[in-house]
Amino acid sequence: MKKSIIFGIKNRSTFLLISILIVSTLMGTIIQFIKGDLFQGALDQNLDKVSTYILIFGVLILIEVLFYFLEWKYENHLIRNTFAKLKNSIINNVLKTRDFSNIKVKNEHHLNALTNVVDSLEYQYYRSSFDAIYLTLRIVFVTTSLLIINIYIGLVVIAFMFLPLLVTKLFKDKLANLEKSFLNQKGDNLSFFKNLLDNLKYVRILNADALFRNRSRNEINKERDAGLKTENYRITLNTMYSLLSYSSHFLILAISVLLIIKGHITPGVTITLLGLVEQLSMPILSLSRSINNINSTKKLREDINSIICVETDNLETAISYDNAITTKKLSFKFDNTVFNYNDVTFQKNNTHIITGQSGLGKSIFLESILGLLKSNHTGEICYDNNSLKVDSNPFKDIMYVMTDNNLFDGSPIFNILLRDEYSEEELNYMKKFLSEEKLLSEDVTKLSSGEKRRLLILRGLMSDKSTLIFDEPTSNLDSFNSQIFWDELLNIKDKTIIVVSHNTPEDIYDKFDIKYDFTNYVDKESVAYV
């Protein structure tokens, strides 16, 4: 990959910015010479020359302000689009998660990158980088000009202009409101990203990578647009600020011209020298500060670079079975406990139930055979005669409902069907578990834990996949809703069903084709931390 001059920004974009900066900086340097010539013309009392240079001076000022405006707009464009690109790259990387070992630590790292690290680069890195380019160009132009006219660097530096501060005070309220809207959108996105990361396993199980990649892109673009609107308003104010500053400059210069005509000021070349020295003194200090800011972000950029997604083809291979899923000598290490499982077989189109007290590794076993935990285990997991590998995707035809009740942002129906459209038949089926009022509400966060559980059960029962796996499906359910679930589940035909449950009524338990009591199928051993 070609290395960028500025992290995350294409070199051609950087060169375009440099071209804009060259024009604006060159105009600023030429203006110093025009000022000197203008004053010299006034000193010589050459009114035609004075009129010509006043016109040239005004045109150059407009050109410089115009290119400052273009520079600020383009810098803002680069920053917002770079942030959107970096965040989309991080999301792409997150959605490609295939090993969910230590997922909480990984999620915290990714969430911090999405909400804090990327945004922290705006002033400390990107704007400091742009300032460093501008200040370097200014120093080069001014130093070259001083050498051309053989000026002594030790001339006394006199402050010539002061920028007015009125503009920012007049428009501060509107700017504050825009900034608040931008921050609110960032807060909304923080909630969205956290919800997405909480449901990352379900994204994998539901093969919903593309769906949530698009939703993430839309939310990120909303944040980008709000940021663009806020910063563009600030840029407009800065442009007015610069125009007022140059107006003050022009007014002072006009007064000076009158004084020169009357013979009260030294020749115009002195004006040029003072202007150039004025442009040279502060940039040297500012450049040093900008370089320090850039260097301070090195670790942050390395952190982002370590997790951003390199666009590659998805080399996953779908894996399925026609006869059975089998495990052979499966062993899994979790914290300081090793779970050794006896061989297990799940037959196609049969119903299976796994029982046993808590702590026997039943959930870990399910996640292992589904490829969600790709590290810390030994043994073999086979779909027919095909071993489950790192790049295997079993979720093309498997639905897995986990023990947690994490839901995606959106409506209950979206969480069940992964779409907002539904048929009357689908709605009637869903009403067996949730009221129509609950189903048609817009906010899943208001559902109780039992209602969330019923929603997830519906996701499994209404799936068109041929294998349905439920982990403790009736937790948080009362006996009435539990019975509805068991009745609906056991009425399903021509599908493979696997249920983990430690609290199953005996009459329900007896209806399963194959039963595994993990009390007799798991050997636990403790190991010391390494």
C-alpha positions in Angstrom: 0.0 0.0 0.0 1.3 3.4 -1.0 2.3 5.5 2.1 0.3 8.7 2.6 2.0 12.0 3.4 -0.9 12.7 5.8 -2.4 9.6 7.5 -5.6 8.5 5.9 -5.6 11.1 3.1 -4.6 10.3 -0.5 -1.4 12.0 -1.7 -3.2 13.5 -4.6 -5.6 15.2 -2.2 -2.7 16.5 -0.2 -1.0 17.8 -3.3 -4.2 19.7 -4.3 -4.3 21.2 -0.9 -0.6 22.3 -1.2 -1.4 23.9 -4.6 -4.2 25.9 -3.0 -1.9 26.9 -0.1 0.9 27.9 -2.6 -1.5 30.4 -4.3 -2.8 31.9 -1.0 0.7 32.1 0.5 2.2 33.6 -2.7 -0.5 36.2 -2.8 0.3 37.2 0.7 3.9 37.6 -0.1 3.3 39.5 -3.3 1.0 41.8 -1.4 4.0 42.9 0.8 5.8 44.1 -2.4 2.7 45.8 -3.7 2.4 47.6 -0.4 6.0 48.9 -0.7 5.5 49.9 -4.3 2.2 51.6 -3.5 3.9 53.6 -0.7 6.9 54.4 -3.0 4.5 55.7 -5.6 2.8 57.8 -3.0 6.3 59.0 -1.9 7.1 60.0 -5.5 3.6 61.6 -5.7 2.9 59.5 -8.8 -0.9 59.4 -8.7 -1.3 57.2 -11.7 1.1 54.6 -10.2 -0.7 54.9 -6.8 -4.1 54.3 -8.5 -2.8 51.3 -10.4 -1.3 49.7 -7.3 -4.4 50.3 -5.2 -6.4 48.4 -7.8 -3.8 45.6 -8.0 -3.7 45.5 -4.2 -7.5 45.1 -3.9 -7.5 42.3 -6.5 -4.7 40.4 -4.8 -6.5 40.6 -1.5 -9.7 39.2 -3.0 -7.7 36.4 -4.6 -5.9 35.6 -1.3 -9.2 35.6 0.7 -10.8 33.4 -1.9 -8.0 30.9 -1.7 -8.1 31.0 2.1 -11.9 30.2 1.8 -11.1 27.3 -0.6 -8.4 26.1 1.7 -10.6 26.0 4.7 -13.4 24.4 2.9 -11.1 21.7 1.4 -9.4 21.0 4.7 -12.9 20.5 6.3 -13.8 18.2 3.4 -10.7 16.2 3.8 -11.1 15.8 7.6 -14.8 14.8 7.5 -14.4 12.4 4.6 -11.2 10.9 6.2 -13.1 10.4 9.5 -15.9 8.7 7.6 -13.5 6.5 5.8 -11.6 5.5 8.9 -14.8 4.8 10.9 -16.2 2.7 8.0 -12.9 0.8 7.8 -13.1 0.1 11.6 -16.8 -1.1 11.2 -15.8 -3.3 8.3 -13.1 -4.8 10.4 -15.5 -5.3 13.3 -18.1 -7.0 11.1 -15.5 -9.4 9.9 -15.0 -10.7 13.5 -15.0 -14.5 13.4 -13.4 -15.4 16.7 -15.4 -14.1 19.7 -12.8 -15.1 22.3 -12.1 -12.1 24.6 -14.8 -10.2 22.6 -15.4 -7.7 25.4 -11.9 -6.4 25.4 -11.9 -6.2 21.6 -15.2 -4.4 21.6 -14.0 -1.8 24.1 -10.9 -1.2 21.9 -13.0 -0.8 18.8 -15.6 1.4 20.5 -12.9 3.7 21.8 -11.4 4.0 18.4 -14.8 4.8 16.8 -15.9 7.4 19.4 -12.7 8.9 20.8 -9.5 8.1 19.1 -10.5 9.1 15.5 -12.2 12.3 16.6 -9.2 13.3 18.8 -7.0 13.6 15.7 -8.9 16.6 14.2 -7.0 19.4 15.9 -3.9 17.6 17.3 -3.1 16.0 14.0 -5.0 17.0 10.9 -5.3 20.7 11.4 -1.8 20.8 12.8 -0.6 19.1 9.6 -2.4 21.6 7.4 -1.0 24.4 9.5 2.5 23.0 9.2 2.3 22.9 5.4 1.0 26.5 5.3 3.6 27.8 7.7 6.4 26.0 5.9 5.3 27.6 2.6 5.1 31.0 4.2 8.5 30.7 5.7 10.0 29.6 2.4 8.4 32.5 0.4 9.2 35.2 3.0 12.8 34.0 3.5 13.4 33.9 -0.3 11.9 37.4 -0.7 14.1 38.8 2.0 17.2 37.3 0.4 16.2 38.7 -3.0 16.0 42.3 -1.7 19.0 41.8 0.7 17.2 42.9 3.8 18.7 42.5 7.3 16.7 40.0 9.3 17.6 42.1 12.4 15.3 45.0 11.4 12.9 46.0 14.1 9.6 44.1 13.8 6.5 46.4 14.2 3.1 45.0 14.6 1.1 46.3 11.6 -2.4 44.9 12.0 -4.7 43.5 14.6 -7.6 41.2 13.7 -11.1 42.2 14.8 -13.0 39.9 17.1 -16.5 41.2 16.5 -17.6 38.5 14.0 -17.4 35.5 16.4 -19.3 37.4 19.1 -22.2 38.3 16.8 -22.7 34.7 15.5 -21.6 32.6 18.5 -25.2 31.5 19.4 -26.0 29.9 15.9 -22.5 28.3 15.8 -23.1 26.9 19.3 -26.5 25.4 18.2 -24.9 23.8 15.2 -22.1 22.4 17.3 -24.7 21.0 19.8 -26.5 19.3 16.9 -23.3 17.8 15.7 -22.4 16.5 19.2 -26.0 15.1 19.6 -25.5 13.1 16.4 -22.2 11.8 17.7 -23.9 10.7 20.9 -26.6 8.9 18.9 -23.9 7.1 16.9 -22.2 6.1 20.2 -25.3 4.3 21.2 -25.7 2.7 17.8 -22.1 1.5 17.7 -22.4 0.0 21.3 -25.7 -1.7 20.3 -24.0 -3.1 17.2 -21.0 -4.4 19.1 -23.3 -6.0 21.8 -25.1 -7.9 19.0 -22.0 -8.8 17.0 -22.5 -12.5 17.3 -26.1 -12.2 16.0 -24.7 -10.2 13.0 -22.6 -13.3 12.4 -25.4 -15.8 13.0 -27.9 -13.9 10.8 -25.3 -13.3 8.1 -26.3 -9.6 8.3 -22.9 -8.1 7.6 -24.1 -6.2 4.6 -27.2 -5.0 6.2 -25.4 -3.5 9.2 -22.5 -2.2 7.1 -25.1 -0.1 5.2 -26.8 1.0 8.4 -23.5 1.9 9.9 -22.5 3.9 6.8 -25.7 5.8 6.9 -25.3 6.8 10.6 -21.6 7.7 10.0 -22.7 9.9 7.0 -25.2 11.7 9.2 -22.5 12.5 11.6 -20.2 13.6 8.7 -22.9 15.9 7.3 -23.6 17.5 10.6 -19.9 18.1 11.1 -19.7 19.6 7.6 -22.6 22.0 8.2 -21.1 23.2 11.5 -17.6 23.6 10.2 -18.7 25.2 7.0 -20.5 27.9 9.0 -17.4 28.4 11.0 -15.4 28.7 7.8 -17.8 31.4 6.5 -17.3 33.3 9.7 -13.5 33.0 9.4 -13.7 34.3 5.8 -15.6 37.4 7.0 -13.1 37.6 9.8 -10.2 37.7 7.3 -12.0 40.2 5.1 -12.5 42.5 8.0 -8.9 42.1 8.9 -7.8 43.0 5.4 -10.2 45.9 5.4 -8.5 47.2 8.6 -5.1 46.6 6.9 -6.3 48.6 3.8 -7.6 51.4 5.9 -4.3 51.7 7.8 -2.4 51.5 4.5 -4.6 54.3 3.0 -3.9 56.5 5.9 -0.1 55.8 5.6 -0.2 56.7 1.9 -1.5 60.1 2.8 1.3 60.5 5.4 3.9 59.5 2.8 2.5 62.0 0.3 3.1 64.7 3.0 6.6 63.4 3.5 6.2 62.1 7.1 7.2 58.4 6.5 10.4 56.6 5.2 10.4 55.1 1.6 8.1 52.3 0.6 10.7 49.6 0.6 10.7 49.8 4.4 7.0 48.9 4.4 7.7 45.8 2.3 10.5 44.7 4.7 8.4 45.2 7.8 5.5 43.3 6.2 7.7 40.4 5.3 9.4 40.3 8.7 5.9 40.4 10.3 5.0 37.3 8.3 8.1 35.5 9.3 8.3 35.9 13.1 5.2 34.1 14.3 5.1 31.2 11.8 8.4 29.9 13.1 6.9 29.5 16.6 3.6 28.2 15.3 5.4 25.6 13.1 7.2 24.3 16.0 4.0 23.9 18.0 2.2 22.2 15.0 5.1 19.7 14.7 4.8 18.9 18.4 1.1 18.3 18.1 1.6 16.0 15.1 4.2 14.0 17.0 1.9 13.6 20.0 -0.6 11.7 17.9 1.8 9.0 16.7 0.5 6.3 19.0 -3.1 7.1 18.2 -2.5 6.8 14.5 -0.7 3.5 15.1 -3.7 2.3 17.1 -6.1 3.2 14.3 -3.9 1.7 11.7 -3.7 -1.6 13.6 -7.5 -2.1 13.4 -8.7 -0.5 10.2 -9.9 -2.9 7.6 -7.9 -3.5 4.5 -10.4 -4.1 1.7 -10.0 -7.7 0.6 -12.3 -10.3 -0.9 -14.2 -12.4 1.6 -12.7 -15.8 1.4 -15.2 -17.5 3.7 -16.5 -20.9 2.7 -20.0 -22.0 3.5 -20.2 -25.2 5.3 -23.4 -27.3 5.8 -24.4 -30.9 6.4 -26.8 -33.5 5.0 -26.5 -36.1 7.7 -25.0 -34.9 11.0 -22.8 -32.5 12.9 -20.3 -34.5 15.0 -17.6 -33.6 17.6 -14.6 -35.8 18.3 -12.4 -35.3 21.5 -13.5 -31.7 21.7 -11.7 -29.7 24.5 -12.0 -26.0 25.3 -10.0 -23.8 27.7 -12.0 -21.0 29.3 -10.1 -18.8 31.9 -8.5 -21.4 34.2 -10.9 -24.3 33.4 -10.6 -26.9 30.7 -13.8 -28.6 29.5 -13.3 -32.0 27.9 -16.4 -33.1 26.0 -17.5 -36.7 25.1 -18.2 -37.2 21.4 -21.6 -35.8 20.4 -23.7 -36.2 17.2 -26.6 -34.1 16.0 -28.6 -35.9 13.4 -30.2 -34.1 10.5 -34.0 -33.5 11.0 -33.9 -34.7 14.6 -34.7 -32.9 17.8 -32.0 -32.7 20.4 -31.9 -31.5 24.0 -28.8 -30.8 26.1 -29.4 -30.7 29.9 -27.2 -30.3 32.9 -26.5 -27.9 35.7 -24.9 -24.5 35.1 -21.1 -24.4 34.7 -20.8 -27.4 32.5 -19.8 -25.4 29.4 -23.0 -26.0 27.5 -23.0 -22.5 25.9 -19.3 -22.7 25.2 -19.9 -26.1 23.5 -22.6 -24.6 21.2 -20.4 -21.6 20.2 -17.5 -23.9 19.6 -19.4 -26.2 17.1 -20.7 -23.0 15.4 -17.2 -21.6 14.9 -17.8 -18.5 17.2 -14.8 -19.5 19.4 -12.0 -20.4 17.1 -9.1 -20.3 19.6 -8.4 -22.2 22.9 -10.0 -25.4 21.7 -8.7 -28.8 20.4 -10.4 -31.7 18.8 -12.5 -32.0 15.7 -15.9 -30.5 14.7 -17.3 -32.1 11.5 -20.2 -31.2 9.3 -20.7 -34.6 7.6 -17.1 -35.3 6.6 -16.0 -31.7 6.4 -14.0 -30.3 9.3 -15.1 -26.8 10.6 -12.2 -24.5 9.8 -11.2 -20.9 10.6 -12.7 -19.7 7.3 -15.9 -21.8 7.5 -19.3 -20.1 7.7 -22.0 -22.4 9.1 -24.7 -19.7 9.4 -26.0 -19.9 5.8 -28.5 -22.4 7.1 -28.3 -22.3 10.9 -30.2 -20.0 13.3 -28.8 -19.6 16.8 -30.6 -17.9 19.6 -28.2 -17.2 22.5 -28.8 -16.7 26.2 -28.4 -12.9 26.2 -31.2 -10.5 25.3 -29.2 -8.0 23.2 -31.3 -6.4 20.5 -30.5 -4.2 17.5 -31.7 -0.6 17.5 -35.0 -0.5 15.7 -38.5 -1.9 15.9 -39.4 -5.3 17.4 -40.4 -6.5 14.0 -37.1 -5.5 12.5 -35.4 -7.5 15.3 -37.4 -10.6 14.5 -37.4 -10.5 10.7 -34.4 -8.2 9.9 -36.8 -6.2 7.8 -39.6 -3.7 8.5 -42.1 -5.3 6.0 -44.3 -8.1 7.2 -47.3 -10.0 6.1 -50.6 -10.4 7.9 -49.8 -14.1 8.4 -46.4 -13.2 10.0 -48.0 -10.6 12.3 -50.6 -13.1 13.4 -47.9 -15.7 14.3 -45.9 -13.1 16.2 -49.0 -12.1 18.2 -48.8 -15.6 19.8 -45.9 -14.2 21.9 -46.2 -10.4 21.9 -49.2 -8.0 21.7 -49.7 -6.1 18.5 -49.0 -2.9 20.4 -45.6 -4.1 21.5 -44.8 -5.5 18.0 -45.6 -2.2 16.3 -43.8 0.0 18.7 -40.6 1.7 17.6 -38.4 1.3 20.6 -37.2 -2.1 21.8 -35.5 -0.6 24.8 -38.9 -0.3 26.5 -39.5 -4.0 26.4 -39.1 -6.1 29.6 -36.5 -8.8 29.8 -39.3 -11.4 29.3 -40.7 -9.6 26.3 -37.2 -9.4 24.8 -36.8 -13.1 25.3 -40.0 -13.8 23.5 -38.9 -11.5 20.7 -35.7 -13.5 20.3 -37.6 -16.8 20.4 -39.7 -15.5 17.5 -36.6 -14.8 15.6 -35.6 -18.4 15.9 -39.1 -19.9 15.3 -39.8 -17.8 12.2 -36.4 -18.5 10.6 -36.4 -20.3 7.3 -33.1 -22.0 8.1 -33.1 -25.8 8.4 -31.2 -25.9 11.7 -32.6 -24.1 14.8 -30.4 -23.8 17.9 -31.8 -22.3 21.2 -29.7 -21.7 24.3 -31.9 -21.6 27.5 -34.9 -20.3 25.5 -37.3 -20.2 28.4 -35.2 -18.1 30.8 -37.1 -15.1 32.0 -40.4 -16.6 30.7 -43.4 -17.6 32.8 -44.9 -21.0 32.5 -47.6 -19.9 30.1 -45.2 -18.4 27.6 -42.8 -21.3 28.1 -45.5 -23.8 27.2 -46.4 -21.8 24.0 -42.7 -21.9 23.0 -42.4 -25.7 23.5 -45.6 -26.4 21.6 -44.5 -24.2 18.7 -41.0 -25.6 18.6 -42.0 -29.3 18.7 -44.6 -28.7 16.0 -41.9 -27.8 13.5 -41.2 -30.5 11.0 -38.3 -31.4 8.8 -35.8 -29.3 10.7 -32.9 -30.0 12.9 -33.5 -28.7 16.4 -30.9 -28.3 19.2 -32.0 -26.9 22.6 -29.9 -26.3 25.7 -32.1 -26.2 28.8 -31.5 -27.0 32.4 -35.2 -26.6 33.4 -37.4 -28.6 31.0 -40.7 -30.2 32.0 -40.5 -33.9 31.9 -43.3 -34.3 29.4 -41.5 -31.9 27.0 -38.1 -33.6 27.6 -39.6 -37.0 26.6 -40.6 -35.7 23.2 -37.1 -35.0 22.0 -35.5 -37.6 19.7 -31.9 -37.4 21.2 -31.0 -36.4 24.7 -27.6 -35.4 26.1 -27.1 -34.9 29.9 -23.8 -33.0 30.0 -23.4 -34.0 33.6 -22.2 -37.3 32.1 -20.6 -35.8 28.9 -18.2 -33.2 30.3 -15.1 -33.5 32.4 -13.9 -30.3 34.0 -10.4 -29.7 35.2 -8.7 -26.6 36.7 -5.4 -25.4 35.4 -3.1 -22.7 36.6 -2.9 -19.4 34.9 0.0 -19.1 32.5 
